[in-house]
Each structure stands twice: as C-alpha cells, then as structure tokens.
C-alpha cells in the first residue's frame, strides 16, 4: 500500500505536512468525525491520487484559531484527482479517470440533493451540509494530501473526458472545485446581469473569482473593495475598479467612479473577520452593513463569505457565538434580497468547466494561481494570511509541470 502525507492543523497559526493514514473506503474515527459517521462504510466511494488541491481563505479561518476546528484535522476541500481505487457500488467511474470534486460532500439521495441543494445534504453529517477537511462538516478527510477518499463518487465527481486537455488547463479547472462556483453563486444570488454595477467586498481569491463571474455575466462596472494595496492593484490589473473601504465613506468612493453612490448588486466575499469602517478594528457585520448601505433599493446581496456559529477568537462575547450586529432595518426599508450559505457547487461546476475549456474565462490568471509543492504548504498559508495576491495551488505529486 502507498504511503500518504497531508496538511494537518496543529493549533492556531500552525499547520504541518505530516504522514497520515492512506485512505480507505470507510470513514474511520478521528478529529472532527461525529459519532454518526464513525466507521461509516463507503462502498460508493473512490480513492484519488490528488493532482491539484488549493489553499482556501476559509481554511485560514480555522488556521487562525477562529473556529472550533480540532487539532489533527487534515485540511483541504478543493480537490482534483485521478482515481486509483473504485468502491464496489460505483458504476460510472473507473480507475484512471481524472475528476473534479465539489467541496460539498453530498449523498445524491436526500430531498435537498434531489433539488440540487448539495450545500445542505441531509445524510453526510449530523446536521445539514458536509465538506472535506472542514470544521463541523462531517469529519470527511481533507484533500491537501497525496491521496484522499471521495464518497458517493458517481454523484460527487465531475469527470474530464479529455485528460490531456484538462491537464493543460488545470490551473483554471482546479478553481471549479470551490472558489469559481462560490464567486459565481454570490453574483447569481445578487442578481448580477447584463449592464449591472457590482460592489465586491474583498479582493482575495473569492473576490477575484466573483469579479471574473460578474464580467462573465455581463456586468458593466465591477468595483472591488479591499484595504490591501497589493490586492487592489491585482484586481485593477484584471479590469476592476477598486476602493479602500477603510479610507472613507464607501458611498462617496462609489460616486466618484459611477456618478451615483450606489450599485445594483453587492457580494460579501469577506465573511465574519471583516474590518470596520475607517478605524480598521474587527466588526463581524461591517461588510454586511456596508453592502446594505450601498446597494440600491430592491437590489440584491450575495453572501458567500463565511459566517460561523462559534468564533473562539472574537473579542466580543456575542460575536463568539456567531451573533452579528446587523442593521437589518436598512435592508428591510430598501427591500433588499439576501442569500447566504455554502455554494451548491454542482449547480455550476459543469457549465464553468465548459466555459474554461472553451477559453471564455481566464480564472487561473485572474486569481493569480501559483503552484507550490505540498511541502511548501505552511509557507503558502503564511503568505496567504499576510495578504499575498495569490491563489496557492498545491502539487502533491509534481503532476502540474509547467501548467
């Protein structure tokens, strides 16, 4: 049997690449595995040799100690891999297939999955929703590793028919596991369309994926707000207007660009570790309140940014338990629409795959995809946390070459 190595959470600010168990077609007890999933057989699963796996901003929330993630959790939910073993109940996948794995773990059988709400599958966790390598998401082992198991493979994996073509475009295609569908979903839920003006809070990879999505959907003006100068410069380089939301009143900054102090749609790509206006202190509702302030009456707000039920690193007691000081009266008075939660990746990954394969969206370039070896994952986490305008792609087996 082959060995296995993966990126393991070792406490706030600390990740390490360690030897870990080679995956089985069974979910063994371990860090974060709820009782309902201990020793759960997965004859419907496959074992993947990981081709590409990415560091995500939501991973950083755990690594910063801002969640209840247990020490020993194997990280990683953005997975593309080659199948090396197939469970007895798998019908439509075979050894050698190259597949993209949505970050949501979903059974394909429950009411929500049948309705394509794979973000809140009812059967893969002790509460709705599952994901690989993430706190409170069912204990499914993460894919920042050499090998990983993907359950319900006929349902959960998206196959690439032309492996050579897919490998040539892997720095783009690896993004359909999470951030591209997430940015796209945020824009769809905010009702971005032809001629829209859009404000995107956050210039990290999800914000840049949302910008790419907004352009793809026909937006007339895409404005990215981020206090980080390097991220603003990168966003500007791909065609976005930019603002610093801490530098002054956001409506005034938007008016300088658009001629009016509001936009048709806003997308929160920051989440609960948001910084407050001007003083720069953390205020978990800051982005949401700004989005309501600058979105026109009857406009839409998409919220793919992560919000948690428990935040042990918060300074305020209410925020430690997921409470946000939302100025909801503004949203009510303006008849705004809000959409929150995980992205149902399978609603979008197939069409975004085709957009990439037909050269319609340069998502890898736009998020500045940067390949590093698995052993360099701790450095990648550090640089990403420091605000580097990059999307780090881990290459566990050296298969990405010069991609």
N, C-alpha and C positions, 0 to 999 in steps of 0.2 A: 504493500500500500504506500502511496506517495505521502510525503510529509505535507505540512501546511503551516503557513505563517500569516499573521494578520495584525491589524492595528487595534490595540487594546487600550481602553480608557483606564487610567491608573489614578484618577483623582483630579481635582481642579488644576487645570493648566498642564496636565501631564498625560501624554499618550506615548505608547511604546510599541515597536514592532516585535512580536514575540511568536514563539512556536505555539500553535493552537491545535486542537483536535481536527483531524481530517473529517469532513462532513459525512454524515450517514443519512439514510432516508428515514430518519426518525429524529424528533426534536428532544434531545436529552435535557435533563435538568441543568440549570446553570444561571448565571447572573441575569436577572430580569425576566426569567421564564415563569409565567404564572402557573399555579397548580394545575389548571385545566389543560395546559399544554405540555406538562412534564411527561416524557416518554411517549409522545404522540406519534403514531406511525404515519409515514408519508410515502406510501407506495405510489402516489400520484406525482411524486417529485422527480427532479433530476439533479445531478451534481455537475457543477460548472467549473471549468478552468477559466478563471477570470482574465478577460482580455483587457478591459478598462474599467476603472472604478474611481469615482471622483470624491473630493472633499467638498462638503456642502456647508453652507452657512448655518443650517440647523444643527449640524454636528458640533459647530462651535459653541452653541448654547450649552450643550452638555459638557464640553471640554472646559468651558469657563466655570463650571460648577453652578450653572443657573437652572438646573433641573434636578430631579431625584434619580438620575441615572446611577446604577450601581457600579462600583469598581469591578473591573473584569469584563465589562461589556465589550464585545467585538463590534467595532463601528462599521458604518458604510451601507448606504441604501441606494447608491447609483451604480448599477451593475450591468455590464455587458459581458457575456461569456460563451465559451464553446462547451457543448455538452460532452461529458466523458462517461456518464453513467445514467441509465434510464430506469425509473421505477417500473414495477410490473404492471401498474394500472395506466401508464402513459401510452396513448395511442398514436399521437400525431407529431411526436418529436423523436429524434433518433440521435445516437452518438455521432458527433461531428458537426451537428447543427450549430450555427452561430446565432445567438438570440439576445435581444434586449429584454431586460427585466424591469417592469414598472416598480417604482419604490413601494407602492402599496402591495401588501400581501392580501390576496383575496381568493375566496373559495370558488367563485363562479356559480354557486348553487343557491345562495340565500336570496331573499327578496331584494336586498339592496344591490347585490351583484347583477341579478337579472335585469334590474333597472339601470345598470351601468354606473352605479354609485359605489365603485370599488374602494373608495376612500373610507367607507364606513361598513365594510364587510362585517357580518354578524357572527361568523364562525371561526375566525382565526385568532381570537383574543378573548379575554374575559370581559371586555366591553367593546363597543363598535370601533373597528379600524385596526389595521396591522401594518407594520413596516419592518424592513430589515435593519438590524443594528441600532434600534432606537428605543429610548426610554418609554415604558408603558405601552409598547406596541406589539406585545405578544411574545417577546423573547426570541424572535427569529434571528438567527446569527447574521451578523453583518458581512458585507461583501468587500470591505477593504482588506482583502486577503488573497491568497493564491487560489483557493478553492472555496466554494460555497454551495449550499443546497437551496434550490428554489422549489417550493411546494406547488401543487396544482399546476404542473408545468404546461399542460395543454391549454390552460386558460391564462396563466400568468406570464407566458413568454411570447415575444413577438419575433418571429423568425426572419432572418435575412436570406433571401433565396440566392443571391449572388454574393458569396463570401468575399471574393476579391474586391468587388466594388465597395462593399461595406467597409472593409479594412482600409481602403484608400480614403474614405470619408469618416473614419472612426472618431476624429476629434470633433466633428459635428454630431455624429449619430449618438455618441455617448451621452449627449445632453438630453436625449428624449426619455431617459430613464427618470428624470425629475425636473430639472430647472427650466427646460424649454416648455414642457407642458404646464408647469407651475406658472411661469410668466404669462403664457398664452391664456390659461384659465383665469388668471387675475384680470386680464384685459377683456375676455369674453364676459365675465361676470360684471364688469364695469360698463359693458355695452360699448366698447370701443369699435368704431367702424369707419367707413369712408368719410374723410373730412373732419374727424374728431380732433379735439385738442385734449391732450392727456398729460396729467402730472403723475410721475412715478417717484414715490418716496424710496430712496435707497439706490445707490449706484453700484452695489455688489453684483455678483453673477445673476441672481434672480431679477434684480432691477434691469440689468442689461438684457436678460432674456425677455423680460416684459417689453423693453424698448424694441427689441427685434420683432416681437409679436405685434406690437402696436403698428410698426411700419408695415408689416406683412398684411395686417388687417385694413390698411389704408388710412391711418391717421395722418392728419395734416401737420400737426405740431406735437412733438414728444419732448417733454421737459423732465429732466432727471434732477432730483434734489438730493444732495449728499454733502456733508461737511468736509469730506476728504477730497483735497485738491486733486490728487492723482486720479481718483475715480471719476471726478468731474471731467478732467481732461480726456480720459479714455472715452467716457460717454460722448463727449463733444466730437471725438475723432470718428465716431460711427454715425454722426448726423443728428445727435440730440442737442437741444438747448439745455443749459444747466443753470442751477441756482444753488446757493448755500442756504438751507433753511434756518440756520442759526445766525445768519448775518443781518437779518432784518425782516420786516413783515413780509410774509410769503405772498399775500395778495398784491402788494406793491411790486415785488420782483416779477410776478407773473404779468402784471400790467405792462411793465417795461418791454416784455417780449411779445405779448399778444395784443396789447392795446386795451385789454379788459382784465380785471383782477380775478378771473375765474376760468375754470376749464370744464369741459363736458364730462370728463371721467377722471378718476384718481385710482391708483393702485398702491397699496401698502406692501412694499417689499422689504420692510424692516422688521416688524414684529415687536415683541414686548420689551426689547432692550433699546427702545427709542430714546433719543436725546431731546430735551425740552427746548423751546424756542429761546434763542439768544444766550441764556445762562449756561447751556450745554450740560446741565445735570440730567440724570436719567429720569424720565417720566413715561411710564409704560403706555399712556394714552396719547402721547404727544403727536404722533403721526396720524392717528385716527382723528383727533380733534382738528388738526390742520387740514386733513383731507375733507372733512365736512365743511370747514370754513371756505375752501377754495373751489369746491365742486358746485356747479350751477344748480339751481332749483330743478328737481326732477332728474338730476344726473345720477350716475352710478359709481359705487366704490367697491373695488375688489380687494380682498384681504387675504392674499396667500401667505403673508408674513406670519410667523409662528407666534401663537399665544398659548401659555401653559396654565395648568390648574395649580401647580405648585412651583414656586420660584424661591428656593432657599437663599439665594444670593441677593434678593431685593432688600432695599433699605427700609421700606415701609411695610408694616405688618399686613395691611390689606393686599399689597402687591405680592407678598409672599404666598398668598393663596389665590392668585390669579384675578384679583379684582382690579378693574381699571376705572379711573375717574373720567368716564366718558361724558362729554357734553351732548348728550343724546337729544336734548331739546332742539339743537340746531338741525340735526338730521331729520327730526320729525317735522319741524317747521318748513324745511325745504323739500320734503317728500323725496328724500334720497333713498336709494336702494343699497343694501349691504349684502355681501356674500363672503362667508368665512369658511375655514376648514381646509383639510388636506385636499390636494388636487386629485380628482378621479382620473389618473393618468391614462387609463385605457380608452377614455373618450377622445383622446387627442394624439396618442403616440403614433398610430398608424399614418394619419394624414401628415403629421410633422415629419415622419420618416420619408414620406414621398416628396415633401417639399425640399428636404435636404438632398435626396438622391437626384432630384431634377434641378438642382442648383438655384432654388428660389430664395433660400435663406442662409446667409453665412454665419450661423450661430456660433460656431467654434471661434471664428475670428472676433466676433463681436464681444464674446465674454473673455477673450484672450486666453484660450485653452493652452495650458502649459504642462507638458508631460514631465513627470519625475518618477524615479524608481520607488518601489514600495518602501525600501529602507529609508527614503528621504521624507516619508510621511510626517514625522514630527516637525521637520523644518517647514514643510508645506503648511501645517497647522499654524505654526508661529508666524509665518509671513502673511498668511491669510488673515489671522487675527490682528496683525498690525496694519491691515488695510491695503495690502498689495492689490492692485487692479488686475487680478489673475484668477482663473478657474483652474485649480490644480487637478490634473488627471494622473492617477497612479497607474503604473505599468508593471504589474507583478511579475510577468514572465518575459518582459522585453519584446513583446509582440507588436508594439506600435511602430517600431523602427523610426523612420523619418516623418511619420504622419504628423 
